[in-house]
Amino acid sequence: MQATKQDALNTINQLPDNADMEEIMYRLYVLDKVRKGQDDVVNGRVTDAENLKREIDSW
């Protein structure tokens, strides 16, 4: 994976020049969540579909 700073810079550079701070912050927030999700997958912190369905059914 790329360094966090480089990912943030790439994300910001892809935005239009008129992007406001709210849009920039939102994109960086999403980037952070995606990176954390990828880390969860790599480290086995996942729930398979069947277990998730059982959990939802118990609500």
Buried (B, 14 or more C-beta within 10 A) or exposed (E): EEEEEEBBEEBBEEEEEEEEEEEBEEBBEEBEEEBEEEEEEEEEEEEEEEEEEEEEEEE
